[in-house]
């Protein structure tokens, strides 16, 4: 497992601090990729936040515990509590997402190298957290992964290239010896989990364009 970087994350404020200097980073990857979002889309997200936020936190925490070998424990809707992932408890609120996610054969093919890993780009004052970096057992390749939860089996996929490129650029800065071969998105839906793959160079290119647009057109707003 990679040693954590000296970064403190204030979850309530969603702010990152570089501990060696005490600097609070001005921006996050999430903020930058969402800066050009249409007002109508932002309003829709705000209206449904009470639905997707607790689901996302719970499912992410279940995966984190699974990858760290901590067992079926995570952040439930009211704090740290058992998630009820056994045969009896799978009918709990988010069991439809968690069971197929943790039982997906993808996890048998990889070993975790970093989980909920804090990253930063000090030159641009940006922080972020990647869900996991994995080592593919058969090939020895490194895979950068992000988990997305969706409310419906019929939900459409969307591009995660900008976000993945942001994390990838930070890994390149802090761990240049690690060559990441693929960017993986894990899609968690009720009753189904599947994987999509993206080219790292394309993700870096998309992030570069997104960051340039943010600095040119949105920096003063934030």
C-alpha positions as a Python dict, from the first residue, in 0.01 Angstrom:
ca = {
    (1, 'X'): (0, 0, 0),
    (2, 'X'): (121, 350, -80),
    (3, 'X'): (207, 572, 212),
    (4, 'X'): (-46, 858, 239),
    (5, 'X'): (63, 1203, 131),
    (6, 'X'): (64, 1471, 405),
    (7, 'X'): (-280, 1602, 313),
    (8, 'X'): (-564, 1676, 555),
    (9, 'X'): (-919, 1667, 422),
    (10, 'X'): (-1196, 1865, 591),
    (11, 'X'): (-1502, 1671, 476),
    (12, 'X'): (-1759, 1925, 597),
    (13, 'X'): (-1599, 2206, 398),
    (14, 'X'): (-1468, 1975, 122),
    (15, 'X'): (-1126, 2142, 151),
    (16, 'X'): (-776, 1999, 134),
    (17, 'X'): (-476, 2118, 335),
    (18, 'X'): (-111, 2056, 249),
    (19, 'X'): (17, 1985, 599),
    (20, 'X'): (390, 2062, 556),
    (21, 'X'): (307, 2432, 501),
    (22, 'X'): (-47, 2450, 642),
    (23, 'X'): (-175, 2579, 305),
    (24, 'X'): (-545, 2529, 235),
    (25, 'X'): (-581, 2445, -133),
    (26, 'X'): (-814, 2678, -318),
    (27, 'X'): (-988, 2426, -543),
    (28, 'X'): (-1082, 2061, -583),
    (29, 'X'): (-1102, 1832, -886),
    (30, 'X'): (-1478, 1806, -831),
    (31, 'X'): (-1515, 2185, -830),
    (32, 'X'): (-1313, 2232, -1147),
    (33, 'X'): (-1488, 1962, -1350),
    (34, 'X'): (-1828, 2102, -1246),
    (35, 'X'): (-1754, 2470, -1305),
    (36, 'X'): (-1903, 2475, -1655),
    (37, 'X'): (-2215, 2281, -1555),
    (38, 'X'): (-2542, 2434, -1673),
    (39, 'X'): (-2751, 2605, -1406),
    (40, 'X'): (-3041, 2367, -1472),
    (41, 'X'): (-2819, 2064, -1418),
    (42, 'X'): (-2675, 2212, -1098),
    (43, 'X'): (-3027, 2283, -970),
    (44, 'X'): (-3133, 1924, -1045),
    (45, 'X'): (-2836, 1791, -851),
    (46, 'X'): (-2919, 2014, -556),
    (47, 'X'): (-3283, 1897, -558),
    (48, 'X'): (-3183, 1530, -547),
    (49, 'X'): (-2879, 1561, -318),
    (50, 'X'): (-3071, 1410, -26),
    (51, 'X'): (-3104, 1093, -236),
    (52, 'X'): (-2767, 1050, -408),
    (53, 'X'): (-2536, 1180, -135),
    (54, 'X'): (-2617, 925, 141),
    (55, 'X'): (-2627, 645, -118),
    (56, 'X'): (-2288, 745, -258),
    (57, 'X'): (-2127, 775, 85),
    (58, 'X'): (-2265, 440, 201),
    (59, 'X'): (-2165, 245, -108),
    (60, 'X'): (-1821, 408, -123),
    (61, 'X'): (-1762, 326, 243),
    (62, 'X'): (-1865, -35, 186),
    (63, 'X'): (-1615, -68, -99),
    (64, 'X'): (-1342, 103, 106),
    (65, 'X'): (-1397, -140, 395),
    (66, 'X'): (-1398, -434, 153),
    (67, 'X'): (-1071, -333, -14),
    (68, 'X'): (-903, -272, 323),
    (69, 'X'): (-1025, -608, 456),
    (70, 'X'): (-1230, -447, 732),
    (71, 'X'): (-1544, -652, 671),
    (72, 'X'): (-1901, -533, 606),
    (73, 'X'): (-1882, -203, 791),
    (74, 'X'): (-1916, 148, 651),
    (75, 'X'): (-2082, 483, 677),
    (76, 'X'): (-2457, 432, 694),
    (77, 'X'): (-2718, 706, 675),
    (78, 'X'): (-2678, 791, 1044),
    (79, 'X'): (-2307, 733, 1097),
    (80, 'X'): (-2073, 439, 1136),
    (81, 'X'): (-2277, 125, 1162),
    (82, 'X'): (-2293, -230, 1024),
    (83, 'X'): (-2425, -226, 670),
    (84, 'X'): (-2598, -562, 701),
    (85, 'X'): (-2424, -728, 407),
    (86, 'X'): (-2495, -1083, 522),
    (87, 'X'): (-2777, -1297, 379),
    (88, 'X'): (-3032, -1151, 622),
    (89, 'X'): (-2933, -787, 586),
    (90, 'X'): (-2909, -758, 210),
    (91, 'X'): (-3258, -613, 194),
    (92, 'X'): (-3143, -295, 371),
    (93, 'X'): (-3164, 34, 188),
    (94, 'X'): (-2845, 14, -17),
    (95, 'X'): (-2799, -363, -31),
    (96, 'X'): (-2912, -364, -395),
    (97, 'X'): (-2605, -157, -482),
    (98, 'X'): (-2356, -308, -239),
    (99, 'X'): (-2407, -680, -297),
    (100, 'X'): (-2338, -685, -674),
    (101, 'X'): (-2055, -434, -628),
    (102, 'X'): (-1862, -636, -371),
    (103, 'X'): (-1935, -967, -542),
    (104, 'X'): (-1821, -853, -886),
    (105, 'X'): (-1541, -1078, -1023),
    (106, 'X'): (-1331, -771, -1104),
    (107, 'X'): (-1210, -753, -743),
    (108, 'X'): (-1063, -1105, -764),
    (109, 'X'): (-836, -987, -1046),
    (110, 'X'): (-672, -698, -858),
    (111, 'X'): (-497, -601, -536),
    (112, 'X'): (-545, -257, -377),
    (113, 'X'): (-242, -27, -371),
    (114, 'X'): (-419, 286, -242),
    (115, 'X'): (-774, 339, -115),
    (116, 'X'): (-944, 679, -67),
    (117, 'X'): (-609, 835, -151),
    (118, 'X'): (-567, 1211, -102),
    (119, 'X'): (-384, 1391, -379),
    (120, 'X'): (-291, 1747, -471),
    (121, 'X'): (-151, 1975, -738),
    (122, 'X'): (32, 2238, -536),
    (123, 'X'): (122, 2456, -835),
    (124, 'X'): (-248, 2505, -917),
    (125, 'X'): (-374, 2479, -555),
    (126, 'X'): (-599, 2178, -626),
    (127, 'X'): (-685, 1880, -406),
    (128, 'X'): (-870, 1556, -475),
    (129, 'X'): (-932, 1201, -357),
    (130, 'X'): (-921, 897, -583),
    (131, 'X'): (-1131, 597, -482),
    (132, 'X'): (-855, 343, -541),
    (133, 'X'): (-538, 250, -725),
    (134, 'X'): (-523, -120, -807),
    (135, 'X'): (-259, -364, -928),
    (136, 'X'): (-382, -614, -1186),
    (137, 'X'): (-260, -957, -1074),
    (138, 'X'): (-221, -1113, -1418),
    (139, 'X'): (-25, -831, -1581),
    (140, 'X'): (125, -618, -1304),
    (141, 'X'): (-42, -311, -1455),
    (142, 'X'): (-166, -24, -1241),
    (143, 'X'): (-533, 75, -1273),
    (144, 'X'): (-674, 404, -1144),
    (145, 'X'): (-1036, 352, -1040),
    (146, 'X'): (-1338, 562, -953),
    (147, 'X'): (-1675, 439, -827),
    (148, 'X'): (-2002, 592, -945),
    (149, 'X'): (-2343, 504, -802),
    (150, 'X'): (-2661, 551, -1006),
    (151, 'X'): (-3025, 528, -909),
    (152, 'X'): (-3156, 310, -1190),
    (153, 'X'): (-3059, 17, -1410),
    (154, 'X'): (-3159, 233, -1707),
    (155, 'X'): (-2932, 524, -1616),
    (156, 'X'): (-2687, 631, -1885),
    (157, 'X'): (-2310, 636, -1852),
    (158, 'X'): (-2130, 968, -1878),
    (159, 'X'): (-1769, 1063, -1934),
    (160, 'X'): (-1543, 1049, -1628),
    (161, 'X'): (-1233, 1140, -1830),
    (162, 'X'): (-1190, 1487, -1679),
    (163, 'X'): (-1209, 1366, -1319),
    (164, 'X'): (-984, 1067, -1382),
    (165, 'X'): (-737, 1290, -1564),
    (166, 'X'): (-723, 1521, -1263),
    (167, 'X'): (-631, 1236, -1029),
    (168, 'X'): (-391, 1090, -1284),
    (169, 'X'): (-205, 1420, -1323),
    (170, 'X'): (-156, 1435, -946),
    (171, 'X'): (-30, 1077, -931),
    (172, 'X'): (222, 1165, -1202),
    (173, 'X'): (347, 1454, -987),
    (174, 'X'): (381, 1262, -661),
    (175, 'X'): (451, 908, -783),
    (176, 'X'): (627, 940, -1120),
    (177, 'X'): (760, 584, -1098),
    (178, 'X'): (404, 443, -1109),
    (179, 'X'): (284, 405, -1468),
    (180, 'X'): (-95, 388, -1476),
    (181, 'X'): (-212, 178, -1771),
    (182, 'X'): (-589, 231, -1757),
    (183, 'X'): (-849, 450, -1595),
    (184, 'X'): (-1139, 237, -1473),
    (185, 'X'): (-1489, 350, -1377),
    (186, 'X'): (-1698, 111, -1166),
    (187, 'X'): (-2070, 175, -1220),
    (188, 'X'): (-2288, 65, -928),
    (189, 'X'): (-2661, 38, -1000),
    (190, 'X'): (-2937, -143, -810),
    (191, 'X'): (-2882, -509, -893),
    (192, 'X'): (-2591, -457, -1132),
    (193, 'X'): (-2225, -349, -1135),
    (194, 'X'): (-2013, -311, -1447),
    (195, 'X'): (-1678, -167, -1551),
    (196, 'X'): (-1575, 79, -1825),
    (197, 'X'): (-1219, 159, -1925),
    (198, 'X'): (-1054, 476, -2057),
    (199, 'X'): (-715, 561, -2202),
    (200, 'X'): (-498, 755, -1954),
    (201, 'X'): (-360, 990, -2223),
    (202, 'X'): (-713, 1084, -2327),
    (203, 'X'): (-806, 1148, -1962),
    (204, 'X'): (-502, 1371, -1912),
    (205, 'X'): (-587, 1564, -2229),
    (206, 'X'): (-948, 1613, -2116),
    (207, 'X'): (-836, 1730, -1772),
    (208, 'X'): (-589, 1974, -1924),
    (209, 'X'): (-863, 2131, -2136),
    (210, 'X'): (-1101, 2143, -1838),
    (211, 'X'): (-841, 2309, -1614),
    (212, 'X'): (-751, 2562, -1882),
    (213, 'X'): (-1119, 2652, -1927),
    (214, 'X'): (-1160, 2689, -1550),
    (215, 'X'): (-860, 2917, -1519),
    (216, 'X'): (-969, 3128, -1816),
    (217, 'X'): (-1342, 3154, -1752),
    (218, 'X'): (-1438, 3054, -1400),
    (219, 'X'): (-1149, 3133, -1166),
    (220, 'X'): (-1287, 3467, -1046),
    (221, 'X'): (-1624, 3308, -956),
    (222, 'X'): (-1451, 3069, -718),
}
